[in-house]
Amino acid sequence: MILSHIGYYSLLLGFVISASLLVYSIFCLKKNNQNINQNIFSLLFIQFFTVVISFISLVYSFVISDFSNATVYNNSHSTKPIFYKITGTWGNHEGSLLLWLLVLTLFIFLFIIFSKKQPIKYRFLSIFFQQIIISGFFLFLLLTSNPFNFLFPVPNEGLGLNPILQDPALAIHPPILYLGYVGSSIIFSASLASLVQNNINREWAIHIKKWIQIAWFFLTIGILLGSIWAYYELGWGGFWFWDHK
């Protein structure tokens, strides 16, 4: 139960930091700061760290079969192999959204570190737009999809993981896919920042191309793994309902 408290309050702290980064980035833009000071780096790191703590808390709750956690109860069982206990963390709606948030905060942190040669206003605007997305996901998790809801009385056993998700390919497919799919959000935020500044040029294209290649690489591997799993799990001609859309 203590793990759920740690995970939940880490998310809450992360949201506060995200809101602070939104306000602080606007403040720095208005003051025409010429450098991104250590406060920004510290806040971005702490934000990422809070999500890491929250995610680890959920993973460990699955590992020790803490059925006081509703997410663990609904998606795990004490007799599951440790591999599927761990991967069950993101084999559900709440856990996958937490993984989504983890990737969002990771990419903005890395982006600011590796974009030191870019214009200051561009970097501040990228932080601002990315934090809008991150804040939205923090709120979504905290208000509607909390992965740390309690159950009382505590059940003796969980319901188990969906059988079709108990596959090595699918276990590693979501994290890799998210690195590409969710990682593309930084391209979106950076593009908005450049559009606002009317700064679409060759130098910017060279800079953003590296981030596009990283996202495409992980997205390609993730789709490949997912398609392999879908082929032998669903059989030839199998498809998901969203293929009709």
N, C-alpha and C positions, 0 to 999 in steps of 0.2 A: 504493500500500500504506500510506503514511503517513496517508492520509485515513481508512482503516479503523481504524488505531490511535487517531487523534484521536476518531473517532466512538464507538468502543467505550469508551474510558476516560472520555469525557464522560458516557456513560450510567452507567458505574460510579460516577462522582462524583455524578451526579444521584440515584442510589439511596441513597448515603450521606447526602446532604442530606435526602432524603425520610424516611429512618429518624430522622434528627436532629430533623426537624420534628415527627414523631410524639411523640418523647420530650419535646421542648421544650414542645409545646402542653399535654401532660398536666402537666408541671412548673408551667407558668404558671397552669393551672386550679387546681391544689392550693394555690398560693401566693396565689390570689385577686388576681392582677395587675389593676390598674385601667386599664391602657393596653397596647396592643400596641406594644411597643418596636421600635426600628429593626432589631434583630436578626432579628425575624420577617420584616419586609419584605425585608431583605437576603437571607435564606435562600430566600425564595420567588422573588425575582428571580434569584438564582444558579441555583436549580433549573430555572427556565424557560430561562435562558440556556444551561445545559449541554445541554438537549434541543434547543434551537435550533442549537447548534454541531454536535451529533450529526446532526441532520436536514440541515443544510447540507453536512456532510461526505458524506452519502449522495447528496444531489442532485448535488454536484460530481463524485463518483465516476461517476455516470451520464453526466454531461455530457462528461467526458474519456474515457469508455469504459474504466474501470479494471477489467479482467476478472480481476484478482487477487481482487476481491470477488465472492463466490459469488452474491450477490443481483443484482449488475450482470450477471454472466455469464448467469444464468438468465432475465433479463428485459430485455435490451437487445442492441443490435447497433451496430457502428460507423457503419453507413450510415443509421441512423435520423435523421429530422429532429430538430433540437434540441428542438422542442416535445415530441415523444414520448419523447425521452431524459429530459427533466425529469419529465414526468408518469408515466414508468415507475417513478419513485421510489416512488409509492404504488400502482402497478398490480400489487402482489404482497402476499403475506401479511406478510412482515417489514417492508416499507416502510410499509404501511398501519397496522400497529400502532405504528410510530414516529410517524406522523402523529397517531394516536389519543392517544399520550402527550403530544405537543406541545400538543394542544388541552386536555387535562386540566390541564396545568401552567399554561397561559395563563389559563384561566378562574378557577382559585383565586387567582392573582395579581391579576387584575382585580377579583374579588369582594372581596378584602380592602381594596383601594384604594377601591372605591366603596360600601363598607358602613360608613363611619366613624361614622354616626349610630346604628348598631345596638349592642345590649348586648355588652360585652366577652366574656362567657362564651359567648355565641352565636357570635361570630366565631372564638374559639378552638376550639370544638367543630366548627364547619364545617371549619376547617383540619384537625383531627384526622381526621374522617370522610373528607374528600377525600384526605388523605395515605394512608389505608388503601388506597383504590382505586389511587392513583398508585404506591404501593410494590408492589402486586400486579402492575401492568403493567410496572414496571421489572424485577421478578424474572422475569416471563414472557418478556420480550424477552431478557434476559441469559442465561437458562438454557435456553430452548427455541426461541426465534425470533430469534436474533441476526442483525441485518442486516449485520453486519461480519465474517462468516466468510471465511477466506482459502482460496484455491485455489492449489495448487502441484503441478506447474509451471503457470505462468500461461497460459491458453488464448489463442490468437491472435484468436479471434472469439467473440462471444456468441451465445446461442440466439435472441435477439430477443423482442419483446413480443407477447403474445397478440393476434392480429389484431382480435378484437372489442373490444379495449380501445383501439385506435388510432382514437379518435374525439374531436373537440373537446368534445362534450357530456359524455362520460364522463371526459375529462381533468380538467375543472373540477368535476364532480359530487361526487367523494369529499371534497375539502376543504370544500366548502360544506355537504354533508350532515353531515360530522363536527362542524362548528361548532354545528349544531343538535342532533344525536344525542348526541354526546359532551359537548357543552356542558350538556346536561340533567343531567349528573352533579352539577353544583354545586347544582342544585335539590334533588336527592336528599340531598346532604350537609347542606344548610341545613335541610331539612325534618326530618332526624334530629336535628339540633342543637336545633331548636325543640321537638320532641317530648320530648327528654330534659329540657329545662328547663320543659316544660309552658307554653310561651310562644306558643301559636297564637292570634293575635288579629288585629284589623283592621290594625294598624300593620305587623305582620309580613307579612300578605297583600299589602298595598300594596307593600312592599319587594320581596317575592319575585316579584310579578307582572311586574316589569320584566325579570327574568331569564328568566321563562317566555316572555315575548313575544319576546325576542331569540332564544331557542332555537327557538321555533316558526317564526319568520321564516326562519332559515337552513334549518331542516328542511323547510319547505314548498318553498323554492327548490330545495333539493337533490333532493327527491323529484320535483319537476316536471322538472328536467333529466334525471334518471335515467329517468323514464317516457318522455320524448321520445326518448331514445337507444334504450330497449328497444323502442319501437314500431317504428322503422324498421330496427333491427338484427334483431329477432326476427320482425317481421311481426305482422299482426293475429291475435290468438288465442295468441300466444307467451306463455310463462310460465316462471318459474324453478322448480326443484325444491322450493324452500322454500315455494311457494304452496300445497303440499299440506298443510303442517304446521298 
